[in-house]
């Protein structure tokens, strides 16, 4: 649910606010129409998104006070958390704070001082009683090192889980993607080694892509986009358009309805689906096509699409390599299913970077 198209940052990989003509900076539909749509689904998860959603805290309060949903989630850059009162934060099931790893990387891409602001916000949220899942949501770009940055965020002791998305949709600023990709694959292998070493000691690290792949391998499911885009997860833009994907704000293929016109989730389900070459790929069970927007737009062309697929395959192969031992650890009671079977609901972590 986009609360605004406006943002208070201008990060190097997403350029800040949406133009108001594409995503208006104020919500333009009726709350009652939204309420009827959300409440038609008894298991609805409402996730506030933007722009920066906390630039419109009044709308967040209004929705949380007047619309019944099973769960509430928010993705925020973390700068404005005090604009929403503690009693609202205590009602969230998951909060995703955008932070890209170590200070120098985060501040380079997101702005000077952002790293310290996000950590201060994470500490404040815990102090005021937020007890849900606190997730560090990284954008991983050329200056990022997946092993260094993920382990750094985990070692802070503030975040329950860490997830990252690759800066491989719009970006044209890569100097040596192939060289970075080799280092990225090495970092993934080291992360999986670290994860299984800690699991042997009875500690489950909250590394979302590892957990998401293990969940499918050990507990079933899969064969769909983990984020649910176009199938059972949809974005409501501020102008009332219902979109198959929250980043597809100006693509006609993504518009699947409008608030006030759609009466329930069954009218939206399976609106926009992944096709070939993904559906016949042996990795499809785990990645589901990785990203609906990237699949449809191919802004890096087919060759770039294949290069990102190779990174996905490497992640899946590495995780599947330790899955038999994870199963043994579960059976022996060294680790517990509730720690590995993650996420328990669609908390907007896309699982596959």
C-alpha positions in Angstrom: 0.0 0.0 0.0 1.8 3.1 -1.2 1.1 6.0 1.1 2.9 8.6 -1.1 5.2 8.8 -4.1 7.4 11.2 -2.2 10.7 10.3 -0.5 13.0 12.3 1.8 16.1 10.6 0.4 17.5 10.4 -3.1 19.5 7.1 -3.1 21.9 6.5 -6.0 20.0 3.4 -7.2 16.4 4.6 -7.2 16.6 8.5 -7.6 14.2 9.4 -4.8 10.6 10.5 -5.2 8.3 9.3 -8.0 7.0 12.2 -10.2 3.5 13.1 -8.8 2.0 12.5 -12.2 3.0 8.8 -12.0 2.5 8.2 -8.2 0.6 11.1 -6.6 2.0 12.3 -3.3 -1.4 12.1 -1.6 -3.8 9.3 -1.5 -6.7 9.9 -3.9 -9.2 7.1 -3.1 -11.8 6.6 -0.4 -10.9 4.8 2.8 -14.2 2.9 2.8 -13.4 1.4 -0.6 -10.0 0.3 0.7 -11.6 -1.2 3.8 -14.0 -3.3 1.9 -11.3 -4.7 -0.3 -8.9 -5.5 2.5 -11.5 -6.9 4.8 -12.7 -9.3 2.0 -9.6 -11.3 2.8 -9.5 -12.7 6.3 -5.8 -13.3 6.0 -4.9 -9.9 4.5 -1.4 -8.6 5.2 -1.2 -4.8 4.8 2.3 -3.5 4.1 3.0 0.3 3.9 5.3 1.3 1.1 6.4 4.4 -0.8 8.1 6.6 -1.7 8.8 6.9 2.0 5.6 5.7 3.8 6.3 7.7 6.9 6.0 11.0 5.0 2.2 10.3 5.3 1.8 9.0 8.9 -1.8 10.3 9.0 -2.8 7.8 6.3 -1.0 5.0 8.2 -2.9 5.8 11.4 -6.2 6.0 9.5 -5.7 2.6 8.0 -4.5 0.9 11.2 -7.4 2.4 13.1 -10.2 1.7 10.6 -9.2 -1.3 8.5 -9.0 -4.9 9.9 -6.1 -6.8 8.6 -4.4 -10.0 9.9 -1.0 -8.4 10.0 0.7 -5.0 9.4 4.1 -4.5 7.9 6.1 -1.4 6.9 9.2 -0.8 4.6 10.9 2.5 5.6 14.2 4.2 5.3 14.1 4.6 9.0 14.7 8.4 9.2 11.2 9.4 10.3 10.2 6.6 12.7 9.3 9.1 15.5 6.5 10.5 13.3 4.4 7.5 14.2 3.5 7.0 17.9 4.8 4.0 19.8 1.3 2.4 20.1 1.2 2.0 16.4 4.7 0.5 16.2 3.7 -2.1 18.7 1.0 -3.3 16.4 3.4 -4.0 13.5 4.3 -7.7 12.9 7.4 -6.8 10.8 9.4 -3.6 10.2 11.9 -3.5 7.4 14.6 -0.8 7.7 16.6 0.1 4.7 20.4 -0.1 5.4 23.0 -1.4 2.9 25.6 -2.8 5.3 28.6 -1.0 6.8 28.6 2.7 7.3 30.7 3.8 4.3 28.6 1.7 1.9 25.2 2.8 3.3 26.1 6.5 3.4 27.7 6.4 -0.1 24.5 5.1 -1.6 21.8 6.6 0.7 23.3 9.8 2.0 25.7 11.0 4.7 24.5 10.1 8.2 21.9 7.6 7.1 23.6 4.6 8.7 23.7 6.2 12.1 20.1 7.4 11.8 18.9 3.9 10.9 20.7 2.3 13.8 19.3 4.9 16.2 15.8 4.2 14.9 16.2 0.4 15.3 17.2 1.0 19.0 14.3 3.4 19.5 11.8 0.9 18.1 12.9 -1.7 20.6 12.8 0.8 23.5 9.2 1.8 22.7 8.1 -1.8 22.7 8.2 -3.0 19.1 8.5 -6.8 19.6 8.0 -8.0 16.0 10.4 -9.0 13.3 13.0 -6.3 12.7 14.5 -6.8 9.3 17.5 -5.1 7.7 16.7 -4.6 4.0 19.8 -4.1 1.9 20.2 -2.9 -1.6 23.4 -4.6 -2.8 25.4 -2.6 -5.4 28.9 -2.5 -6.7 30.5 -1.2 -3.5 28.7 -3.8 -1.4 30.3 -7.0 -0.2 27.6 -9.6 0.6 29.6 -11.4 3.2 31.0 -8.4 5.0 27.7 -6.4 4.9 25.4 -9.2 6.0 27.6 -10.4 8.8 28.1 -6.8 10.0 24.4 -6.2 10.3 23.8 -9.5 12.1 26.7 -8.8 14.5 25.1 -5.5 15.5 22.5 -7.5 17.5 19.7 -5.2 16.5 18.1 -7.1 13.6 16.3 -10.4 13.6 16.8 -11.0 9.9 18.8 -9.6 7.0 17.6 -9.6 3.4 19.2 -8.0 0.3 18.1 -7.1 -3.2 20.5 -6.8 -6.0 20.8 -3.5 -7.8 20.3 -5.1 -11.2 17.0 -3.8 -12.5 17.5 -0.1 -13.6 21.1 0.6 -12.7 23.5 1.6 -15.5 26.3 2.6 -13.2 28.2 -0.8 -12.9 31.8 -0.6 -13.9 32.7 -4.3 -13.7 29.6 -6.4 -13.0 31.2 -9.7 -14.1 34.1 -9.1 -11.6 31.7 -8.1 -8.9 29.5 -11.2 -9.6 32.5 -13.5 -9.1 33.2 -11.9 -5.7 29.5 -12.1 -4.9 29.3 -15.8 -5.5 32.3 -16.3 -3.3 30.6 -14.3 -0.6 27.4 -16.3 -0.9 29.4 -19.5 -0.4 31.1 -18.1 2.7 27.7 -17.0 4.1 26.3 -20.5 3.6 29.3 -22.0 5.3 28.9 -19.6 8.2 25.2 -20.4 8.4 25.7 -24.2 8.7 28.6 -23.8 11.1 26.4 -21.7 13.4 23.5 -24.2 13.0 25.7 -27.0 14.2 26.1 -25.0 17.4 22.4 -24.6 17.7 22.2 -21.0 16.4 20.1 -20.1 13.4 21.3 -17.0 11.7 18.5 -14.9 10.2 19.8 -14.7 6.6 16.5 -14.5 4.7 17.6 -15.9 1.3 19.2 -19.0 2.9 16.1 -19.6 5.1 13.7 -19.1 2.2 15.4 -21.7 0.0 15.7 -24.1 2.9 12.0 -23.7 3.7 11.0 -24.9 0.2 13.5 -27.8 0.2 12.6 -29.0 3.7 8.9 -28.1 4.1 7.5 -28.0 0.6 5.9 -25.3 -1.5 7.7 -23.3 -4.1 6.9 -23.1 -7.9 5.9 -19.4 -7.5 7.5 -16.0 -7.0 8.3 -15.9 -3.3 7.2 -12.2 -3.1 3.8 -13.3 -4.5 3.7 -10.5 -7.1 0.9 -10.9 -9.6 -0.4 -14.0 -7.9 -1.5 -13.3 -4.4 0.3 -10.0 -3.5 -0.6 -6.7 -5.0 0.3 -3.0 -4.6 -2.2 -0.2 -4.3 -0.9 3.0 -5.7 -2.0 6.4 -4.2 -4.2 7.0 -7.2 -6.2 3.8 -6.5 -4.6 1.6 -9.2 -4.0 -2.0 -8.1 -0.6 -3.2 -9.4 0.8 -6.6 -9.8 4.2 -5.3 -8.5 4.9 -2.3 -6.4 7.8 -1.1 -8.5 5.8 -1.3 -11.8 4.2 2.1 -11.2 3.9 3.1 -14.9 3.8 -0.1 -16.8 0.4 -0.9 -18.3 0.8 -4.7 -18.0 1.0 -4.3 -14.2 -2.4 -2.6 -13.7 -4.9 -5.3 -12.7 -7.7 -3.3 -11.1 -8.7 -0.3 -9.1 -9.8 0.3 -5.6 -13.6 0.5 -5.5 -13.9 -1.7 -8.6 -12.4 -4.9 -7.3 -14.5 -6.6 -4.7 -12.2 -9.3 -3.3 -8.9 -11.1 -3.7 -10.2 -13.8 -6.0 -10.7 -11.2 -8.7 -6.9 -10.4 -8.5 -5.3 -13.8 -7.9 -3.0 -15.1 -10.6 -3.4 -11.9 -12.7 0.2 -11.7 -14.1 2.3 -14.8 -14.2 5.9 -15.9 -14.9 6.3 -17.9 -18.1 9.2 -19.4 -20.1 12.1 -19.8 -19.9 11.6 -19.8 -16.2 8.8 -22.3 -15.7 10.7 -25.2 -17.3 13.9 -24.4 -15.4 14.9 -26.9 -12.7 15.5 -24.0 -10.3 12.0 -22.6 -10.8 10.7 -24.4 -7.7 13.0 -22.3 -5.5 13.2 -18.9 -7.3 9.8 -18.8 -9.0 11.3 -16.6 -11.7 13.0 -14.3 -9.1 11.4 -11.0 -10.0 8.2 -10.3 -12.0 9.4 -6.8 -13.0 12.8 -7.9 -14.2 11.2 -10.8 -16.1 8.7 -8.6 -17.9 11.0 -5.6 -18.6 14.4 -7.1 -19.2 16.1 -3.8 -18.9 19.5 -5.4 -19.0 18.5 -7.5 -22.0 18.5 -11.3 -22.2 22.2 -11.5 -21.6 21.9 -9.5 -18.4 18.9 -11.5 -17.4 20.9 -14.7 -17.7 23.8 -13.3 -15.7 21.5 -12.6 -12.8 20.0 -16.0 -13.1 23.5 -17.5 -12.7 23.8 -15.7 -9.4 20.4 -17.1 -8.3 21.4 -20.6 -9.3 24.6 -20.4 -7.3 22.7 -19.3 -4.2 20.3 -22.2 -4.6 23.0 -24.8 -5.2 24.9 -23.7 -2.2 21.9 -23.8 0.1 20.7 -27.2 -1.3 24.2 -28.5 -0.6 23.7 -28.1 3.2 20.0 -29.0 3.3 20.6 -32.7 4.2 22.6 -31.7 7.2 20.0 -29.1 8.2 17.4 -31.8 8.1 19.6 -34.0 10.5 20.0 -31.0 12.8 16.3 -30.5 12.9 15.6 -34.2 13.6 18.2 -34.2 16.4 16.7 -31.1 18.0 19.8 -29.1 17.6 17.8 -26.4 15.9 14.1 -25.9 15.8 11.7 -25.8 12.9 10.1 -22.5 13.9 13.5 -20.8 13.4 14.1 -22.3 9.9 10.5 -22.2 8.5 10.7 -18.6 7.6 8.9 -16.4 6.8 5.7 -17.5 8.4 3.7 -15.0 6.2 4.4 -12.7 3.3 6.4 -10.0 5.1 7.6 -8.4 1.8 11.1 -10.0 1.9 11.4 -11.2 -1.6 13.5 -14.2 -0.5 15.5 -14.5 -3.7 17.8 -11.4 -4.2 
